[in-house]
């Protein structure tokens, strides 16, 4: 089906274009530099895996040992040159005009369905950032869309599907499976694989999904919106078939450093600490992901495995893959600052717009400092419902 492929190419091209813009702002490419290849989207965990990786079972030491990253080696000659591209619910609601009504605040657009449940915009700039985030994670995971060992899944649920890009890629990867994405915002494309559908729904409302009907549930980038993780996981457990899998992929909003180059008072870390304080006013714990393995285990899942990654901020790593991941990440942080902060900071912390703008100037300056080798933890947790 050609249209879904075009949709993915468009999203990937848009992501590459935004990254290229940031790279060009800081360094001019050398005459001999070549465009970085775009991340390959839609590959299964089996693609490119060694026999040992496939054979190791989730939960085993061998399974995690192959995936846990070592300390990231810094590139002493790091620059951005060459990192450009020449291409540039109580009742679930199907997508209809009533849920396409949006509200606008501070020049950003927000969802109307379950108004106020999600504190971040859903407009075009945010959608582009979400698609870039998907490209970054797939690049980080070397083409893998998931780590749960799926075997011919029939029904898959993507919770908090956003633009639907992960669900669309999974639809191509598993053409025999039915994949449904749910989100508070109807921002998904119309041209999708025939086995992919989307629904406007609140994941924290009572689920209408029949018990034991799903093979796999995927939850990614939901730390900043879910208020009650144990209840959500309990509902997911109920909806999964015996032997079904759940997978959580979440970023920890903290800046870490392994080599002592991170300065005290780092403004990016300060930004996340301030955001954490702001989201408390909306009953959201920004660091809830650090309890994911415990919560998944307590929900009743077995073979629970946590796979840790490190997402650099900037192009300081020596490894080319992580260098590109870091460029993606820094670009997204830069472009997201105002959009993700304006409602939590003004509503939750009662800041004025002027106070926010002045504050963000210092955060943006910190992003361009390549001498600090900061990264953000990104953890994947998988678990299986007992057979």
C-alpha positions as CSV (number, residue, x, y, z in Angstrom):
1,X,0.0,0.0,0.0
2,X,1.7,3.1,-1.2
3,X,0.0,5.9,0.8
4,X,1.2,4.7,4.2
5,X,4.8,4.5,2.9
6,X,4.4,8.1,1.7
7,X,3.2,9.1,5.1
8,X,6.2,7.6,6.8
9,X,8.6,9.1,4.3
10,X,7.0,12.5,4.8
11,X,7.3,12.3,8.6
12,X,10.9,11.0,8.3
13,X,11.8,13.8,5.9
14,X,10.2,16.4,8.1
15,X,12.2,15.1,11.0
16,X,15.4,15.2,9.0
17,X,14.7,18.7,7.8
18,X,14.2,20.0,11.4
19,X,17.4,18.3,12.5
20,X,19.3,19.7,9.5
21,X,18.1,23.2,10.4
22,X,19.5,22.9,13.9
23,X,22.8,21.5,12.6
24,X,23.2,24.3,10.0
25,X,22.6,26.9,12.7
26,X,25.7,25.8,14.5
27,X,28.2,24.6,11.9
28,X,28.8,24.8,8.1
29,X,29.3,21.4,6.4
30,X,32.7,20.7,4.9
31,X,32.8,20.5,1.1
32,X,33.3,16.7,1.3
33,X,30.6,16.0,3.9
34,X,27.7,13.8,2.9
35,X,24.1,13.8,4.2
36,X,23.5,11.5,7.1
37,X,21.3,8.5,6.3
38,X,17.8,8.6,7.7
39,X,16.9,6.1,10.4
40,X,15.5,2.9,8.9
41,X,11.9,2.7,10.1
42,X,9.7,-0.4,10.6
43,X,12.2,-3.2,11.2
44,X,11.3,-6.0,13.5
45,X,13.5,-7.0,16.5
46,X,14.6,-10.0,14.4
47,X,16.1,-7.8,11.7
48,X,19.8,-7.4,12.2
49,X,19.8,-9.4,15.4
50,X,22.4,-12.0,16.0
51,X,21.4,-15.6,16.8
52,X,22.4,-15.0,20.4
53,X,20.1,-12.0,20.7
54,X,17.1,-14.0,19.3
55,X,17.8,-17.0,21.5
56,X,18.2,-15.1,24.8
57,X,14.9,-15.1,26.6
58,X,13.5,-11.9,28.2
59,X,14.4,-11.6,31.9
60,X,17.7,-13.5,31.4
61,X,21.0,-11.9,32.1
62,X,22.1,-12.6,28.6
63,X,19.1,-10.8,27.2
64,X,19.9,-7.6,29.1
65,X,23.7,-7.8,28.9
66,X,23.6,-7.5,25.1
67,X,21.4,-4.4,25.3
68,X,22.7,-2.4,28.3
69,X,24.9,0.4,26.9
70,X,28.4,1.0,28.2
71,X,29.5,4.5,29.1
72,X,29.2,6.7,26.0
73,X,32.6,7.7,24.6
74,X,32.9,11.4,23.8
75,X,34.2,12.6,20.5
76,X,37.0,15.1,21.3
77,X,36.6,16.6,17.9
78,X,32.8,16.8,18.0
79,X,31.0,19.2,15.8
80,X,27.7,19.3,13.9
81,X,29.4,19.5,10.5
82,X,28.0,17.0,8.1
83,X,24.9,16.3,10.1
84,X,22.5,17.7,7.7
85,X,20.1,16.2,5.1
86,X,19.5,17.5,1.6
87,X,15.8,16.4,2.0
88,X,14.7,18.7,3.7
89,X,-13.2,7.7,28.0
90,X,-16.3,6.6,29.3
91,X,-17.4,5.9,25.8
92,X,-14.8,5.6,23.1
93,X,-15.3,8.1,20.3
94,X,-14.5,7.5,16.7
95,X,-12.9,10.4,14.8
96,X,-15.7,12.9,14.0
97,X,-16.2,16.6,13.8
98,X,-17.2,17.0,17.5
99,X,-13.7,15.9,18.7
100,X,-11.9,17.9,16.1
101,X,-12.9,21.1,18.0
102,X,-9.7,22.4,19.5
103,X,-8.9,25.1,22.1
104,X,-6.2,27.7,21.6
105,X,-4.1,29.3,24.3
106,X,-0.9,31.4,24.0
107,X,-0.8,30.8,20.3
108,X,-0.8,27.0,20.7
109,X,-3.5,24.5,19.9
110,X,-4.7,21.9,22.5
111,X,-7.2,19.0,22.4
112,X,-10.8,19.6,23.3
113,X,-11.9,16.0,24.2
114,X,-11.3,15.6,27.9
115,X,-10.1,19.1,28.0
116,X,-7.2,19.7,30.4
117,X,-6.2,16.1,30.7
118,X,-3.0,16.6,28.7
119,X,-1.0,19.8,29.2
120,X,0.8,19.9,25.9
121,X,-0.1,21.2,22.5
122,X,-1.2,19.0,19.5
123,X,-0.6,21.5,16.7
124,X,1.6,21.0,13.6
125,X,4.9,22.0,15.3
126,X,4.2,19.5,18.1
127,X,3.3,16.8,15.6
128,X,6.5,17.3,13.7
129,X,8.4,17.0,17.0
130,X,6.5,13.7,17.8
131,X,7.5,12.2,14.5
132,X,11.1,13.3,15.0
133,X,11.0,11.6,18.4
134,X,9.8,8.4,16.8
135,X,12.7,8.6,14.3
136,X,15.1,9.2,17.2
137,X,14.0,6.2,19.2
138,X,14.0,3.8,16.2
139,X,17.5,5.1,15.4
140,X,18.6,4.5,19.0
141,X,17.1,1.0,18.9
142,X,18.8,0.2,15.6
143,X,15.5,-0.2,13.7
144,X,13.6,-2.1,16.3
145,X,10.0,-1.1,16.8
146,X,9.6,-3.2,19.9
147,X,11.6,-5.6,22.2
148,X,8.8,-7.9,23.3
149,X,9.2,-11.2,21.6
150,X,6.0,-11.2,19.5
151,X,5.0,-14.3,17.6
152,X,2.3,-13.7,15.0
153,X,0.3,-11.2,17.0
154,X,-3.3,-10.7,16.0
155,X,-4.4,-7.7,18.0
156,X,-2.2,-4.8,19.1
157,X,-3.0,-1.6,21.0
158,X,-1.0,1.5,21.0
159,X,-1.8,3.7,24.0
160,X,-1.2,7.4,23.4
161,X,-0.6,6.9,19.7
162,X,0.0,10.6,19.0
163,X,0.5,11.1,15.2
164,X,0.1,7.3,14.8
165,X,3.5,6.8,13.2
166,X,4.5,3.8,15.4
167,X,1.1,2.1,14.8
168,X,1.5,2.7,11.0
169,X,5.0,1.2,11.0
170,X,3.7,-1.8,13.0
171,X,0.9,-2.2,10.5
172,X,3.4,-2.6,7.7
173,X,5.6,-4.9,9.9
174,X,2.7,-7.2,10.9
175,X,0.2,-7.0,8.0
176,X,-1.9,-9.9,9.5
177,X,-2.4,-8.1,12.8
178,X,-5.1,-5.6,13.7
179,X,-3.4,-2.5,15.2
180,X,-5.5,0.2,17.0
181,X,-4.1,3.5,18.3
182,X,-5.9,5.6,20.9
183,X,-5.3,9.2,21.8
184,X,-7.0,12.2,23.2
185,X,-6.3,14.1,19.9
186,X,-7.5,13.1,16.4
187,X,-4.3,14.1,14.7
188,X,-3.6,10.8,12.9
189,X,-3.4,10.6,9.1
190,X,-6.2,9.3,6.9
191,X,-4.1,7.2,4.6
192,X,-3.0,4.2,6.7
193,X,-2.5,0.5,6.2
194,X,-5.8,-1.4,6.0
195,X,-5.0,-3.1,9.3
196,X,-4.5,0.1,11.3
197,X,-7.2,2.2,12.9
198,X,-7.4,5.1,15.4
199,X,-9.8,6.1,18.0
200,X,-10.2,9.1,20.3
201,X,-10.2,7.9,23.8
202,X,-8.9,8.5,27.3
203,X,-6.5,5.7,28.3
204,X,-7.2,6.5,32.0
205,X,-11.0,6.1,31.7
206,X,-12.6,2.7,32.0
207,X,-11.5,0.5,29.1
208,X,-14.2,-0.9,26.9
209,X,-11.8,-3.4,25.3
210,X,-13.0,-7.0,26.0
211,X,-11.0,-9.0,28.5
212,X,-8.2,-11.2,27.2
213,X,-8.5,-9.9,23.6
214,X,-5.1,-8.3,22.9
215,X,-1.7,-9.9,22.1
216,X,0.4,-6.8,22.7
217,X,0.1,-3.4,24.3
218,X,2.6,-0.7,23.5
219,X,2.9,2.5,25.7
220,X,5.5,5.1,24.9
221,X,6.3,8.7,26.0
222,X,3.4,8.8,28.4
223,X,5.2,9.7,31.6
224,X,4.2,13.3,31.3
225,X,0.5,12.6,31.1
226,X,-0.5,9.5,33.0
227,X,-1.7,10.2,36.6
228,X,-2.3,6.6,37.8
229,X,0.1,4.0,36.4
230,X,-1.0,1.1,38.6
231,X,-4.6,1.4,37.5
232,X,-3.6,1.7,33.8
233,X,-1.4,-1.4,34.1
234,X,-4.2,-3.3,35.8
235,X,-6.5,-2.5,32.9
236,X,-3.9,-3.5,30.4
237,X,-3.3,-6.8,32.2
238,X,-7.1,-7.5,32.0
239,X,-7.2,-6.8,28.3
240,X,-4.3,-9.0,27.4
241,X,-4.6,-12.6,26.4
242,X,-2.7,-15.1,28.6
243,X,0.8,-15.0,27.1
244,X,0.3,-11.5,25.8
245,X,3.0,-8.8,26.2
246,X,3.1,-5.3,27.5
247,X,5.9,-2.8,26.6
248,X,6.6,0.6,28.2
249,X,9.2,2.9,26.6
250,X,9.8,6.0,28.6
251,X,12.3,8.8,28.9
252,X,13.5,9.9,32.3
253,X,13.5,13.7,32.4
254,X,16.8,14.1,34.1
255,X,20.2,15.1,32.8
256,X,23.0,12.6,33.7
257,X,26.7,12.6,33.0
258,X,29.4,9.8,33.3
259,X,32.6,11.9,33.0
260,X,32.1,14.8,35.3
261,X,31.7,17.5,32.6
262,X,28.1,18.5,33.6
263,X,28.2,21.8,35.4
264,X,26.4,22.4,38.6
265,X,23.2,24.3,38.0
266,X,22.9,23.0,34.4
267,X,19.9,24.8,33.0
268,X,18.5,21.9,31.1
269,X,18.3,19.9,34.3
270,X,16.8,23.0,36.0
271,X,14.2,23.1,33.3
272,X,13.1,19.5,34.0
273,X,13.1,20.1,37.7
274,X,10.9,23.1,37.2
275,X,8.6,21.1,34.9
276,X,8.4,18.4,37.5
277,X,7.2,20.9,40.1
278,X,4.7,22.4,37.6
279,X,3.1,19.0,36.7
280,X,2.5,18.2,40.3
281,X,-0.3,20.7,40.1
282,X,-1.9,18.4,37.5
283,X,-1.4,15.2,39.5
284,X,1.4,14.0,37.2
285,X,4.7,12.6,38.4
286,X,7.3,13.4,35.8
287,X,9.7,10.8,37.2
288,X,7.1,8.0,37.5
289,X,9.0,5.9,34.8
290,X,11.6,5.0,37.4
291,X,8.9,2.8,39.0
292,X,7.9,1.1,35.7
293,X,9.5,-2.3,36.4
294,X,8.1,-2.4,39.9
295,X,4.6,-1.4,38.7
296,X,4.6,-3.9,35.9
297,X,5.6,-6.7,38.2
298,X,3.0,-5.7,40.8
299,X,0.3,-5.7,38.1
300,X,0.9,-9.5,37.8
301,X,3.2,-9.7,34.8
302,X,6.1,-12.2,34.7
303,X,9.4,-12.3,32.9
304,X,9.6,-8.5,33.5
305,X,12.8,-7.1,31.9
306,X,14.1,-3.5,32.0
307,X,16.4,-2.5,29.2
308,X,18.3,0.8,29.8
309,X,19.5,3.2,27.1
310,X,21.2,6.6,27.2
311,X,20.1,9.4,24.9
312,X,22.8,12.0,24.5
313,X,22.0,15.8,24.4
314,X,24.0,17.1,21.4
315,X,26.6,15.6,19.1
316,X,29.4,15.0,21.7
317,X,29.4,11.1,21.4
318,X,32.1,9.5,19.3
319,X,29.7,6.7,18.1
320,X,28.0,7.9,14.8
321,X,24.7,6.4,15.7
322,X,24.6,8.1,19.2
323,X,25.9,11.3,17.7
324,X,22.8,11.4,15.4
325,X,20.5,10.4,18.3
326,X,22.0,13.3,20.3
327,X,21.4,15.7,17.5
328,X,17.8,14.6,17.2
329,X,17.4,15.0,21.0
330,X,18.9,18.4,21.2
331,X,16.8,19.6,18.3
332,X,13.6,18.4,19.9
333,X,14.4,19.9,23.3
334,X,15.1,23.2,21.6
335,X,11.9,23.3,19.6
336,X,9.8,22.0,22.4
337,X,10.8,24.4,25.2
338,X,8.1,27.0,24.8
339,X,5.3,24.7,23.7
340,X,5.7,22.1,26.5
341,X,6.3,24.7,29.2
342,X,3.8,27.5,28.5
343,X,0.7,25.8,30.0
344,X,2.3,24.0,32.9
345,X,4.4,27.0,33.9
346,X,1.7,29.6,33.5
347,X,-1.2,27.6,34.9
348,X,0.6,25.4,37.4
349,X,3.4,27.8,38.6
350,X,1.6,31.0,37.8
351,X,4.5,32.4,35.8
352,X,3.9,35.2,33.3
353,X,4.8,34.8,29.7
354,X,7.5,37.3,30.1
355,X,9.1,35.4,33.0
356,X,8.9,32.2,30.9
357,X,10.6,33.8,27.8
358,X,13.4,35.2,29.9
359,X,14.0,31.9,31.6
360,X,14.1,29.9,28.3
361,X,16.8,32.1,26.9
362,X,19.3,30.6,29.4
363,X,18.0,27.1,28.8
364,X,18.6,27.5,25.0
365,X,22.1,28.8,25.6
366,X,22.9,25.6,27.6
367,X,21.8,23.4,24.8
368,X,24.6,24.7,22.5
369,X,27.4,24.0,25.0
370,X,29.1,20.9,23.6
371,X,31.6,20.7,26.5
372,X,29.0,19.1,28.8
373,X,28.5,15.5,28.0
374,X,24.9,15.1,29.3
375,X,22.4,12.4,28.4
376,X,18.9,11.3,29.4
377,X,18.1,7.8,30.6
378,X,15.6,6.0,28.4
379,X,14.2,2.7,29.7
380,X,12.2,0.0,28.1
381,X,10.2,-2.4,30.3
382,X,8.5,-5.6,28.9
383,X,6.4,-8.1,30.8
384,X,4.2,-11.1,29.9
385,X,0.8,-12.1,31.2
386,X,1.1,-15.6,32.6
387,X,-0.2,-18.3,30.2
